[in-house]
Amino acid sequence: MNEYEDDDLPLSRTKKKQQAKEVEEVASRLAEMGGQQFAQLELPEHVVREVGLVRSTKGRSALRRQVKHLAGVLRKDEEALESLLEQLENLDQVARGEKKQFHQLEDLRDRLCNRETFDAAFDEMLELAPGIDRNAIARLARSVHQHEDRRAYREIFKRLRDEVSA
């Protein structure tokens, strides 16, 4: 058995640099994040101020320095950093779920617009969205089947998305 535990050993310079780079990537992500997503985050006031400074900075070199400064602020406030990392992970999970649902609806729409798979897809749609206007979907799908109507194709997806997300 080793007389030193891993926790007792100081971090190597390489490990410290890796951790600093990871925090810098988080800071860069904060700076590039859209306003709506950023508003969902619960951050200390000093971090919000620093992110505001990064966002208002012009020029590549100045922006890079400001991102490094924000990363330094985050490294000093470990509690805020841990909370931020957890919140970003939750946002990523939500985004992955929304993306998965989007692709599932696209697939259902494609099967509705295909004559051979329409019946099975229509039954699946009724289970997924029982309140959807089935006559309108059937009419739109017929328009796609007969005339390759791109507007109807898009309208089917829109109705599916609105019904499922409601």
C-alpha positions in Angstrom: 0.0 0.0 0.0 1.2 3.5 -0.9 1.9 5.7 2.1 0.5 8.7 0.3 -3.2 8.9 -0.7 -4.0 10.6 -4.0 -5.8 13.4 -2.2 -2.7 14.3 -0.3 -0.6 14.9 -3.5 -0.6 18.4 -5.0 -2.0 18.8 -8.5 0.6 18.6 -11.2 1.1 21.7 -13.4 -0.4 19.8 -16.3 -3.5 19.0 -14.4 -3.9 22.6 -13.2 -3.5 23.8 -16.8 -6.1 21.3 -18.0 -8.6 22.5 -15.3 -7.9 26.1 -16.1 -8.5 25.4 -19.8 -11.9 23.7 -19.0 -13.0 26.6 -16.9 -11.9 29.0 -19.7 -14.1 26.9 -22.1 -17.1 27.3 -19.7 -16.4 31.1 -19.6 -16.3 31.2 -23.4 -19.6 29.3 -23.6 -21.2 31.7 -21.2 -20.1 34.6 -23.3 -21.5 33.1 -26.5 -24.7 31.8 -25.0 -28.0 33.3 -26.2 -29.8 35.8 -24.0 -32.8 33.5 -23.4 -30.6 30.6 -22.3 -28.4 32.9 -20.2 -31.4 34.3 -18.4 -32.3 30.8 -17.2 -29.0 30.5 -15.3 -28.9 31.4 -11.6 -25.5 33.1 -11.2 -24.0 35.5 -8.6 -24.2 39.1 -9.5 -20.5 39.5 -9.9 -20.4 36.7 -12.5 -23.3 38.2 -14.4 -21.4 41.6 -14.5 -18.3 39.9 -15.8 -20.2 38.1 -18.5 -21.7 41.4 -19.5 -18.3 42.9 -19.8 -17.1 40.0 -22.0 -20.2 40.3 -24.2 -19.6 44.0 -24.7 -15.9 43.7 -25.4 -14.9 44.4 -29.0 -11.7 43.1 -30.6 -10.3 39.6 -30.6 -7.4 40.1 -28.3 -9.4 42.1 -25.8 -12.2 39.5 -25.9 -9.7 36.7 -25.3 -8.3 38.5 -22.3 -11.7 39.3 -20.9 -12.7 35.6 -21.3 -9.6 34.6 -19.4 -10.5 37.1 -16.7 -14.0 35.7 -16.4 -12.5 32.2 -16.1 -10.3 33.5 -13.3 -13.3 34.9 -11.5 -15.1 31.5 -11.9 -12.1 29.6 -10.6 -12.0 31.8 -7.4 -15.7 31.1 -6.7 -15.8 27.3 -6.6 -19.3 27.2 -5.4 -20.6 29.3 -8.3 -18.5 27.3 -10.7 -20.0 24.0 -9.4 -23.5 25.4 -9.6 -22.9 26.7 -13.1 -21.5 23.4 -14.4 -24.6 21.6 -13.0 -26.9 24.1 -14.6 -25.1 23.8 -18.0 -25.4 20.0 -17.8 -29.2 20.4 -17.2 -29.5 22.8 -20.2 -27.6 20.3 -22.3 -29.9 17.5 -21.3 -33.0 19.6 -22.1 -31.5 20.5 -25.5 -30.8 16.8 -26.3 -34.3 15.9 -25.3 -35.8 18.6 -27.6 -33.5 17.6 -30.4 -34.6 13.9 -30.0 -38.3 14.9 -30.0 -37.7 17.1 -33.1 -36.2 14.1 -35.0 -39.0 11.8 -33.9 -41.6 14.2 -35.2 -39.7 14.6 -38.5 -39.7 10.8 -38.8 -43.4 10.6 -38.1 -44.1 13.3 -40.6 -42.1 11.5 -43.2 -43.9 8.3 -42.6 -47.3 10.1 -42.8 -46.3 11.6 -46.1 -45.4 8.2 -47.5 -48.4 6.2 -48.9 -47.0 2.8 -47.8 -46.4 3.8 -44.2 -49.3 6.2 -43.8 -51.7 3.9 -42.0 -49.2 2.7 -39.3 -47.9 6.3 -38.8 -51.4 7.7 -38.5 -52.2 5.2 -35.7 -49.0 6.1 -34.0 -49.8 9.8 -34.4 -53.2 9.3 -32.7 -51.5 7.6 -29.7 -48.9 10.4 -29.5 -51.3 13.3 -30.0 -54.9 12.2 -29.4 -56.2 15.8 -29.6 -54.8 16.5 -33.1 -57.2 17.3 -35.9 -57.0 13.9 -37.7 -59.1 15.1 -40.7 -56.7 18.0 -41.4 -53.6 15.7 -41.1 -55.2 13.2 -43.4 -56.1 15.9 -45.9 -52.6 17.4 -45.8 -51.0 13.9 -46.2 -53.3 13.2 -49.2 -52.1 16.5 -50.7 -48.5 15.4 -50.3 -49.3 11.9 -51.7 -51.1 13.2 -54.8 -49.3 16.5 -55.5 -46.0 16.4 -53.6 -47.2 19.6 -51.9 -44.3 21.0 -49.9 -46.5 23.4 -48.0 -48.6 20.6 -46.7 -45.5 18.6 -45.8 -44.3 21.5 -43.6 -47.8 22.1 -42.2 -48.0 18.5 -41.0 -44.8 18.9 -39.0 -46.0 22.2 -37.6 -49.2 20.7 -36.4 -47.5 17.7 -34.9 -45.0 19.9 -33.1 -47.7 22.3 -31.8 -49.8 19.4 -30.5 -47.0 17.5 -28.9 -45.5 20.5 -27.1 -48.9 21.8 -26.0 
